[in-house]
Amino acid sequence: MTPLALGLVLIAAFIHATWNYAAKRSGGGLPFVWVSSVFALGLYAVAGTAYWLWRQPTLPPGIGWVIVGSGLLKTLYSLLLQRAYRQGDFSLVYPLTRGTAPLLATLGAIAIFGERPTPLALAGGAIIIACVFLLTDGPQSVGRIFRTSRSDKREAASPSPIAGSSGTTRPTQGVLSGLACGTCVALYTVWDQRAVSHLQIAPLLYDGGTQVVLFAVLTPFAWTRRAEVVQTWREHRGKAALVGLLSPVAYVLILTAMSFTPVSYIAPAREISIVIGAFFGARLLKEADAPRRLLAAGGMAVGIIALALG
């Protein structure tokens, strides 16, 4: 991995952790995702128009279907992520989502596209993934969750608690939703890397197109829940703006790095955002167990260095 690619990934990781923290604090759902997409479309409308007038690019044939496919995957991911946050604890859902994605993306890039990362790069990715679970005591947490799944089933059925209200989370469902999120991330990471590197479409235009797809898919559902949309706008539009504006910036940086770097390097390296997220959790959410978190963060730094040298 070149220093430029590594720098883009690290900047994107910090931005990603920031908007993800805002999304978690909102406790949103489909209305929040839709409101965030309005801000994202506004950003892309300005930036995309300026880029188009500047470069006057020619779009490759068939790119529309590629953009639609990516947009559908990202729509599913956005909804699953909000659902996972409402069902399970952040300290479990976030590492599951971010930790399984690079593993699946790297395996997919190797198996499907024949990428051959160096042993050092593979070791770095493995270290990062292992430290994701060390960071949040992942294996023991998963074990505790599945040991309590039977008692969860015995509880009386009740509506899911709304964001910010007191209520019982359903950790087993949170795990499943988190794993589903990780699978979506892995799929669209590999999909998008092929698009920007092989079809040579500008990342700004490509991701802008996927946001149009997300907005179009969710708008009919948002209309039927317009009272919730209005409430979300009133109470969480600041957080929605952070998500809608920062998320595209972070991902365009990742797409730019993927345009000249194998996905098997990019996918694990971008998970350094988990370290930044752990810092946010410790400082802003007052999470405990700092020694283990620092140890995990140090291990992930070693993994990043291995990826860079590989």
C-alpha positions, 0 to 999 in steps of 0.5 A, spaced: 500 500 500 502 506 498 503 512 503 498 516 499 493 510 499 494 509 507 493 517 508 486 517 504 484 511 508 486 514 515 483 520 514 476 516 511 477 512 518 476 518 522 471 521 518 467 515 518 468 514 526 465 521 527 459 520 522 457 513 525 458 516 532 452 521 530 448 516 527 448 512 533 446 517 538 440 519 533 438 512 534 434 513 528 431 508 522 428 509 515 426 516 517 433 518 519 436 515 513 432 518 508 433 525 512 441 524 511 440 522 504 437 529 503 443 532 505 448 527 501 444 529 495 445 536 496 452 535 497 453 531 491 449 535 487 454 541 488 460 537 487 458 533 482 455 538 477 462 542 478 466 536 477 462 535 471 463 542 468 470 541 469 472 534 467 466 533 462 467 525 463 464 520 458 461 515 462 462 507 460 456 503 457 452 499 462 455 503 468 447 505 470 446 497 472 453 497 476 450 504 480 443 501 481 446 494 484 451 498 489 445 503 491 441 497 493 446 494 497 448 501 500 440 502 502 440 495 505 446 496 509 444 503 511 437 500 514 440 494 517 445 498 521 440 502 524 436 496 526 442 493 529 444 499 533 437 499 536 437 491 537 444 490 540 449 494 544 454 499 540 460 495 543 458 489 540 454 491 533 460 496 531 466 491 531 462 485 528 460 490 522 466 493 521 470 487 523 467 481 519 467 486 513 474 486 511 475 479 512 469 477 507 472 483 502 479 480 502 477 473 501 472 475 496 477 479 492 482 473 493 477 468 491 473 471 485 478 476 482 485 473 484 488 478 488 494 476 491 496 480 497 503 479 500 504 474 506 505 480 510 499 484 508 495 478 510 498 478 517 496 485 518 489 484 516 489 478 520 492 482 526 487 488 525 481 483 525 483 479 531 484 486 535 477 488 533 474 482 537 480 484 543 477 491 543 470 489 545 471 482 548 468 480 542 468 472 543 466 472 550 461 477 549 458 473 543 458 467 548 454 471 553 449 473 548 448 466 545 447 463 552 442 468 554 438 467 547 433 462 550 431 467 556 430 472 550 425 467 547 421 466 553 420 474 554 413 476 552 413 479 545 413 487 545 414 493 540 421 494 539 423 500 543 424 507 540 431 510 540 433 513 546 427 510 550 428 505 556 427 498 554 430 491 553 435 490 547 435 484 543 442 482 543 441 475 539 438 479 533 443 485 534 448 480 532 445 477 526 443 484 524 451 486 525 453 480 521 448 482 516 451 489 515 458 486 515 456 482 509 453 488 505 459 492 507 464 486 504 459 486 498 459 493 496 466 494 497 468 489 492 463 491 487 465 498 488 472 497 487 471 493 481 467 499 478 472 505 480 478 501 478 476 497 471 470 502 469 474 508 470 468 512 473 470 518 477 468 516 485 465 522 486 460 521 480 459 513 482 458 514 489 453 520 488 449 515 483 448 510 488 446 516 493 440 517 488 438 510 488 438 510 495 434 516 495 429 513 490 428 507 493 427 510 500 422 516 498 416 512 497 417 509 504 419 515 507 412 519 504 408 513 508 412 515 515 412 523 513 410 524 520 416 521 523 420 524 518 418 531 520 419 529 527 426 526 525 428 533 522 426 537 528 430 533 533 436 530 529 437 534 523 444 536 526 446 529 526 443 527 520 447 533 516 453 530 519 451 523 517 449 526 510 455 530 509 461 526 512 459 519 510 460 521 502 466 524 503 469 518 507 467 513 502 469 518 496 476 518 499 476 510 500 473 509 493 479 514 490 484 509 494 481 503 491 482 506 484 489 504 485 490 499 490 487 492 491 481 491 495 484 486 499 489 492 502 484 497 503 478 493 506 482 491 513 486 498 513 480 502 513 477 498 520 482 503 524 476 507 525 474 502 530 480 504 534 478 512 533 471 509 535 473 506 541 476 513 543 470 516 542 466 511 546 471 512 552 471 519 552 464 521 550 460 515 552 464 514 558 466 506 557 470 502 561 476 497 560 481 502 558 487 497 558 484 492 554 482 497 549 489 500 549 492 494 548 487 492 542 489 499 539 496 498 539 495 491 536 491 494 530 497 500 529 501 494 528 497 491 523 496 497 519 504 498 519 504 491 516 499 493 511 503 499 509 509 495 508 506 489 504 
